[in-house]
């Protein structure tokens, strides 16, 4: 809940932070943590409802490990809304849930006693590792069936992607990276 605010504040960056969060528990936790900070604000609601109505200039929009939790039909609408606000930067990260890394993630989480793998049937883990998402239950608002390549395509429809990096190191192929991050700018239109 608004962990990015904490990270940016620890680095003494001069920011005014506005968080948007639909989860009541996360909102309450964020308020408890940061309500004394005069450069912190959180709005309870859905980004696709709130962003079009923000009047102030926003320099940077972020979506860290969140776009996989947004219903797919809303993602293009949200990305167009962000682009229409003409930020200097849009940055987002998402988990890689397709390719061999899903085998590493799900088998590793089982071995470590972490429940992440339970979202998948073992057959879905197998097919997702082979990029066969047609043999995996459709993506909803979790991790299963999410394809970062689909998000990249949708970002490109309204913004120019300026960099793609992978976690924990950019030299790792996406097939073996746990997460991928896109940095983008709105497409400049000529009149």
C-alpha positions as CSV (number, residue, x, y, z in Angstrom):
1,X,0.0,0.0,0.0
2,X,1.7,3.1,-1.4
3,X,5.2,1.6,-0.8
4,X,6.5,3.7,-3.7
5,X,5.8,6.9,-1.7
6,X,7.9,5.5,1.1
7,X,10.8,4.7,-1.2
8,X,10.7,8.1,-2.9
9,X,10.4,9.9,0.4
10,X,13.4,8.0,1.8
11,X,15.4,9.4,-1.1
12,X,14.4,13.0,-0.3
13,X,12.8,13.5,-3.7
14,X,10.6,16.6,-3.8
15,X,7.3,14.9,-4.7
16,X,3.6,15.3,-4.3
17,X,2.2,11.8,-4.3
18,X,-1.4,10.9,-5.3
19,X,-2.2,7.2,-4.9
20,X,-5.3,5.6,-6.3
21,X,-6.5,2.4,-4.7
22,X,-9.8,0.4,-4.9
23,X,-8.9,-1.9,-1.9
24,X,-10.3,-0.4,1.4
25,X,-7.7,-2.3,3.5
26,X,-4.8,-0.9,1.4
27,X,-6.3,2.6,1.7
28,X,-6.6,2.4,5.5
29,X,-3.1,1.0,5.8
30,X,-1.7,3.8,3.6
31,X,-3.5,6.5,5.6
32,X,-2.2,5.0,8.9
33,X,1.4,5.0,7.5
34,X,1.5,8.4,5.8
35,X,-1.3,10.6,6.9
36,X,1.1,12.9,8.7
37,X,3.0,13.7,5.4
38,X,1.7,16.8,3.7
39,X,2.8,15.6,0.3
40,X,0.8,12.4,0.4
41,X,-2.8,11.8,-0.8
42,X,-4.7,8.7,-1.5
43,X,-8.0,8.4,-3.3
44,X,-10.2,5.3,-2.8
45,X,-11.6,4.2,-6.1
46,X,-10.7,2.7,-9.5
47,X,-8.1,4.4,-11.6
48,X,-10.2,4.2,-14.8
49,X,-12.9,6.3,-13.0
50,X,-10.5,8.8,-11.2
51,X,-7.8,9.6,-13.8
52,X,-10.0,11.2,-16.4
53,X,-11.3,13.6,-13.7
54,X,-7.9,14.7,-12.3
55,X,-7.4,18.4,-13.1
56,X,-3.9,19.0,-11.9
57,X,-0.8,18.3,-14.0
58,X,0.7,14.9,-13.2
59,X,4.4,14.5,-14.3
60,X,4.7,10.7,-13.7
61,X,2.2,8.0,-13.7
62,X,3.1,4.6,-12.3
63,X,1.5,1.2,-12.2
64,X,3.8,-1.2,-10.3
65,X,2.6,-4.8,-10.4
66,X,-1.0,-3.7,-10.9
67,X,-2.0,-3.9,-14.5
68,X,-2.4,-7.7,-14.3
69,X,-5.1,-7.1,-11.7
70,X,-7.2,-4.8,-13.9
71,X,-9.9,-6.4,-16.1
72,X,-8.5,-6.6,-19.6
73,X,-11.3,-4.6,-21.2
74,X,-10.4,-1.6,-19.0
75,X,-6.7,-1.6,-19.7
76,X,-6.8,0.2,-23.1
77,X,-9.3,2.7,-21.7
78,X,-7.0,3.4,-18.7
79,X,-3.9,3.7,-20.9
80,X,-5.6,6.2,-23.2
81,X,-6.7,8.2,-20.1
82,X,-3.1,8.3,-18.8
83,X,-1.8,9.3,-22.2
84,X,-4.4,12.1,-22.5
85,X,-3.0,13.7,-19.3
86,X,0.3,14.1,-21.1
87,X,2.7,13.0,-18.3
88,X,6.4,13.3,-18.8
89,X,6.7,9.6,-18.0
90,X,4.5,6.5,-17.6
91,X,6.2,3.6,-15.9
92,X,4.7,0.2,-15.1
93,X,5.9,-3.2,-14.1
94,X,4.1,-6.5,-14.4
95,X,4.9,-10.2,-13.6
96,X,6.0,-12.4,-16.4
97,X,3.5,-15.2,-16.4
98,X,4.3,-16.9,-19.7
99,X,7.4,-18.8,-20.8
100,X,9.8,-21.0,-18.8
101,X,9.9,-18.5,-15.9
102,X,6.5,-19.7,-14.8
103,X,7.9,-23.1,-14.2
104,X,10.6,-21.6,-12.0
105,X,8.1,-19.4,-10.2
106,X,5.5,-22.0,-9.5
107,X,7.8,-25.0,-8.7
108,X,9.9,-22.6,-6.6
109,X,6.9,-21.3,-4.7
110,X,5.7,-24.8,-4.0
111,X,9.1,-25.8,-2.7
112,X,9.3,-22.7,-0.5
113,X,5.8,-23.2,0.9
114,X,4.6,-20.0,-0.7
115,X,1.0,-20.3,-2.0
116,X,1.6,-18.4,-5.3
117,X,1.5,-21.6,-7.4
118,X,-2.1,-22.5,-6.1
119,X,-3.6,-20.0,-8.6
120,X,-2.6,-22.4,-11.4
121,X,-3.4,-26.1,-12.1
122,X,-0.1,-27.9,-12.7
123,X,-1.2,-28.5,-16.3
124,X,-1.7,-24.7,-16.7
125,X,1.8,-24.1,-15.4
126,X,3.1,-26.6,-18.0
127,X,1.3,-25.0,-20.9
128,X,2.0,-21.4,-19.8
129,X,5.7,-22.3,-19.7
130,X,5.4,-23.3,-23.4
131,X,3.6,-20.1,-24.3
132,X,0.4,-22.0,-24.9
133,X,-2.0,-19.7,-23.1
134,X,-4.9,-21.1,-25.2
135,X,-4.6,-24.1,-22.9
136,X,-4.7,-22.0,-19.7
137,X,-7.9,-20.6,-18.2
138,X,-8.6,-17.1,-19.4
139,X,-6.9,-14.2,-17.6
140,X,-9.1,-12.5,-15.0
141,X,-7.6,-10.2,-12.4
142,X,-4.9,-12.4,-11.1
143,X,-1.7,-13.7,-12.5
144,X,-2.8,-16.8,-14.3
145,X,-3.1,-16.3,-18.1
146,X,-1.6,-12.8,-18.0
147,X,0.6,-12.0,-21.0
148,X,3.0,-9.1,-20.6
149,X,3.3,-9.0,-24.4
150,X,-0.4,-8.1,-24.7
151,X,0.1,-5.2,-22.2
152,X,3.1,-4.0,-24.3
153,X,1.0,-4.0,-27.4
154,X,-1.7,-2.0,-25.6
155,X,0.8,0.6,-24.3
156,X,2.1,1.1,-27.8
157,X,-1.4,2.0,-29.0
158,X,-1.4,5.3,-27.1
159,X,2.2,5.8,-26.0
160,X,5.8,5.4,-27.2
161,X,7.7,2.9,-25.2
162,X,11.1,4.4,-24.4
163,X,12.6,1.5,-22.4
164,X,11.9,-2.1,-21.4
165,X,13.8,-3.6,-18.5
166,X,13.6,-6.9,-16.7
167,X,13.9,-7.8,-13.1
168,X,16.2,-8.3,-11.4
169,X,18.6,-7.5,-14.3
170,X,17.8,-6.2,-17.8
171,X,20.2,-8.7,-19.5
172,X,18.0,-11.6,-18.4
173,X,15.8,-12.7,-21.3
174,X,12.1,-12.1,-20.6
175,X,11.5,-15.9,-20.7
176,X,13.4,-16.1,-17.4
177,X,12.7,-12.7,-15.8
178,X,10.2,-12.6,-12.9
179,X,9.0,-9.1,-13.9
180,X,9.2,-6.7,-16.8
181,X,9.0,-2.9,-16.7
182,X,7.9,-0.5,-19.4
183,X,8.7,3.2,-19.5
184,X,6.7,5.3,-21.9
185,X,5.8,8.8,-23.0
186,X,2.6,10.0,-24.7
187,X,2.7,10.0,-28.5
188,X,3.1,13.6,-29.7
189,X,0.4,14.5,-32.1
190,X,0.8,17.2,-34.8
191,X,-2.1,19.4,-35.7
